[in-house]
Amino acid sequence: MSVLTINSQNYEEEVLKSKEPVLIDFYADWCGPCRAMSGIIDNIAEEKQDIKVGKINVDENQDLAMEYGVMSIPTIMIFKNGEVQKTFVGVRDKSEIIGALEGI
């Protein structure tokens, strides 16, 4: 499955109303650590067909970043039934994120 671009307009439908778990990467184009995580996020989207993976640009969607208290990027959140189940801040290993997804 490809990575979805999530924004204020499609957030409710793609994340809050999603039937499957959703992994969201809060990022910015200028952020070096975010670029390092981008490949990992893309890889997870390809491997895990049972989840939805999306990216939210914090510069373009400040309302969503503020709603979830995103103070540092990258921040990765895993949602299930519209609720945050797990949050990671900073660069993380793929195995750590996969482990969290499997625990949901």
C-alpha positions as CSV (number, residue, x, y, z in Angstrom):
1,M,0.0,0.0,0.0
2,S,1.3,3.4,-0.8
3,V,1.8,6.2,1.7
4,L,-1.2,8.6,1.9
5,T,-0.8,12.4,2.1
6,I,-3.0,13.3,5.1
7,N,-4.2,16.9,5.6
8,S,-6.9,18.8,7.5
9,Q,-9.4,18.0,4.7
10,N,-9.1,14.2,4.7
11,Y,-7.8,13.6,8.2
12,E,-11.2,12.6,9.7
13,E,-12.0,10.1,7.0
14,E,-8.5,8.6,6.6
15,V,-7.5,8.5,10.3
16,L,-10.4,8.9,12.7
17,K,-12.9,6.8,10.8
18,S,-10.4,4.2,9.5
19,K,-11.4,0.5,10.0
20,E,-7.7,-0.5,10.1
21,P,-4.9,0.8,12.3
22,V,-3.2,4.0,10.9
23,L,0.5,4.9,11.2
24,I,1.0,8.7,10.8
25,D,4.3,10.4,10.3
26,F,4.3,14.1,11.3
27,Y,7.2,15.6,9.3
28,A,8.5,18.7,7.5
29,D,10.4,18.9,4.2
30,W,13.3,20.8,5.8
31,C,13.8,18.3,8.6
32,G,16.9,16.0,8.2
33,P,15.8,13.3,10.7
34,C,12.4,13.3,9.0
35,R,14.1,12.5,5.7
36,A,15.9,9.7,7.4
37,M,12.6,8.2,8.6
38,S,10.9,8.7,5.3
39,G,12.4,5.5,3.7
40,I,11.5,3.5,6.8
41,I,7.9,4.8,6.7
42,D,7.7,4.0,3.0
43,N,9.0,0.5,3.6
44,I,6.5,-0.2,6.3
45,A,3.7,0.9,4.0
46,E,4.9,-1.6,1.4
47,E,5.3,-4.5,3.9
48,K,2.2,-4.0,6.1
49,Q,-0.8,-4.4,4.0
50,D,-3.1,-4.6,7.0
51,I,-2.5,-1.0,8.1
52,K,-2.9,2.5,6.6
53,V,0.2,4.6,6.5
54,G,0.1,8.4,6.0
55,K,2.3,11.5,6.3
56,I,1.2,14.9,7.7
57,N,3.4,17.9,6.8
58,V,3.4,20.0,10.0
59,D,4.1,23.2,8.1
60,E,1.0,22.8,6.0
61,N,-1.2,21.3,8.8
62,Q,-0.3,23.2,11.9
63,D,-3.8,22.6,13.3
64,L,-3.3,18.8,13.4
65,A,0.2,19.1,14.8
66,M,-1.1,21.3,17.6
67,E,-4.1,19.1,18.3
68,Y,-1.8,16.2,19.0
69,G,0.9,18.2,20.8
70,V,3.6,17.5,18.2
71,M,6.6,19.6,19.5
72,S,9.4,17.7,17.8
73,I,9.6,16.0,14.4
74,P,9.6,13.4,13.3
75,T,6.7,12.2,15.5
76,I,5.1,8.9,14.6
77,M,1.7,8.0,16.0
78,I,-0.2,4.8,15.7
79,F,-4.0,5.1,15.8
80,K,-6.7,2.5,16.2
81,N,-10.4,3.3,16.2
82,G,-9.5,7.0,16.0
83,E,-7.4,6.9,19.2
84,V,-3.6,7.3,19.6
85,Q,-2.2,3.9,20.8
86,K,1.5,4.6,20.6
87,T,3.8,7.6,19.9
88,F,7.4,7.7,18.9
89,V,9.5,10.9,18.7
90,G,12.7,11.1,16.8
91,V,14.4,8.6,14.5
92,R,13.4,5.0,15.4
93,D,14.4,1.6,14.1
94,K,11.9,0.0,11.7
95,S,11.8,-3.1,14.0
96,E,10.6,-0.9,17.0
97,I,7.7,0.5,14.9
98,I,6.8,-2.9,13.5
99,G,6.8,-4.3,17.0
100,A,4.4,-1.6,18.2
101,L,2.1,-2.2,15.2
102,E,2.0,-5.9,15.9
103,G,1.1,-5.2,19.5
104,I,-2.1,-3.4,18.5
